Amino acid sequence: MNSYLLKASSAWLLSFFPLGEVFVSVPAAIATGLDYYSIIFWCVFGNFSAALLLIAAYKKLVTFNWFQLKIDKLKDHKAKHYFQRYGSSFVLAATPIIGVWTMAITAKLFGFKSRKFLALSFTSILIYSVAIIASFELGLSALA
């Protein structure tokens, strides 16, 4: 049981922090020997926890002057128009690639609805996690 908890918490931590996320945490969890259902659960949960945290903390973050100044420099009305028009597709396709940390701030910056972002990012993270595991299995079966 302790071994499982260590492996699961490692998968969660790798998924939660930037640069780990699903592209690192899923293969690392496979290497630890976790079963695929546990890998999907802990890696998706860890990555999605970061999205929940950032959406909840965004209002607090913008109260810091240095953060608000950085955000104001990044605002672009043309980009906001494109994000509002194609945002759902972009969030679905790019969340695991760009990272949930960046996407959550970007979504809030351009006025994307929090619930919609959370639903799309969860779906995207889940799809990518399953795809990574499927790719891993296909690679192993090709070697056998």
C-alpha positions in Angstrom: 0.0 0.0 0.0 2.8 2.4 0.8 4.4 1.6 -2.5 1.2 2.5 -4.4 0.8 5.8 -2.4 4.3 6.8 -3.3 3.8 6.0 -7.0 0.4 7.8 -7.1 1.6 10.9 -5.2 4.7 11.0 -7.5 2.4 10.9 -10.6 0.2 13.6 -9.1 3.1 15.9 -8.3 4.7 15.5 -11.7 1.4 16.3 -13.3 0.7 19.3 -11.1 3.9 21.3 -11.6 4.8 23.1 -14.8 7.1 21.3 -17.2 6.0 17.9 -15.8 2.4 17.9 -16.7 1.1 14.9 -18.7 3.9 14.5 -21.2 6.3 13.7 -18.5 4.1 12.4 -15.7 2.4 9.7 -17.7 5.6 8.0 -19.0 7.1 8.4 -15.5 4.1 6.8 -13.9 4.3 3.9 -16.5 7.9 3.4 -15.5 7.0 3.2 -11.8 4.7 0.3 -12.6 1.3 1.9 -11.8 -1.6 0.3 -13.7 -3.1 2.3 -16.5 -6.3 3.3 -14.8 -4.4 4.7 -11.8 -2.0 6.5 -14.2 -4.9 8.2 -15.9 -6.6 9.1 -12.6 -3.6 10.5 -10.8 -2.0 12.3 -13.8 -5.3 13.9 -14.9 -6.2 14.8 -11.4 -2.8 16.3 -10.8 -2.8 18.4 -14.0 -6.4 19.4 -13.5 -5.7 20.5 -9.9 -3.4 23.1 -11.3 -6.2 24.5 -13.5 -8.6 24.6 -10.5 -6.0 26.4 -8.4 -5.2 29.0 -11.1 -8.8 29.7 -11.9 -9.6 30.1 -8.2 -6.5 32.2 -7.5 -6.6 34.5 -10.5 -8.6 37.3 -8.7 -5.9 37.3 -6.0 -3.1 37.3 -8.5 -4.4 40.4 -10.4 -4.3 42.4 -7.1 -0.5 42.4 -7.2 0.7 45.4 -9.2 3.7 43.6 -10.8 1.4 40.8 -12.0 -1.2 43.3 -13.3 1.5 45.2 -15.2 2.8 42.0 -16.8 -0.8 41.0 -17.8 -1.6 44.4 -19.2 1.5 44.2 -21.5 0.3 40.8 -22.8 -3.2 42.0 -23.7 -3.8 42.3 -27.4 -7.2 43.1 -28.7 -6.6 41.1 -31.9 -5.5 38.1 -30.0 -8.5 38.5 -27.7 -10.8 38.4 -30.7 -9.2 35.2 -32.1 -9.2 33.6 -28.6 -12.9 34.3 -28.2 -13.7 33.1 -31.6 -11.5 29.9 -31.7 -10.9 29.6 -27.9 -12.7 26.3 -27.4 -10.7 24.5 -30.2 -7.5 26.1 -29.0 -8.0 25.1 -25.4 -9.0 21.6 -26.3 -6.0 21.1 -28.6 -3.3 23.1 -26.8 -3.8 22.7 -23.1 -1.4 19.7 -22.6 1.0 21.0 -25.2 1.4 24.6 -23.9 0.6 23.6 -20.3 -2.4 24.1 -18.1 -0.7 26.8 -16.1 -0.3 29.0 -19.2 -3.7 28.2 -20.6 -5.5 29.0 -17.4 -4.0 32.4 -17.2 -4.5 33.0 -20.9 -8.1 32.0 -20.7 -8.8 34.3 -17.8 -6.8 37.1 -19.5 -9.0 37.0 -22.5 -12.3 36.6 -20.6 -13.0 32.9 -21.3 -15.6 31.4 -19.0 -14.1 29.5 -16.2 -16.5 26.5 -16.3 -16.1 26.2 -20.1 -12.3 26.3 -19.7 -12.3 23.7 -16.9 -14.5 21.3 -18.9 -12.4 21.7 -22.0 -9.1 21.4 -20.2 -10.2 18.3 -18.3 -11.3 16.7 -21.6 -8.1 17.6 -23.3 -5.9 16.4 -20.5 -7.8 13.1 -20.3 -7.6 12.6 -24.1 -3.9 13.3 -24.2 -3.2 11.0 -21.2 -5.1 8.1 -22.8 -3.3 8.8 -26.1 0.1 8.7 -24.5 -0.7 5.4 -22.8 -2.1 4.0 -26.1 1.0 5.1 -27.9 3.2 3.5 -25.3 1.2 0.2 -25.6 1.4 0.3 -29.4 5.2 0.8 -29.2 5.6 -2.1 -26.8 3.5 -4.4 -28.9 5.5 -3.4 -32.0 8.7 -4.4 -30.2 7.4 -7.7 -29.1 
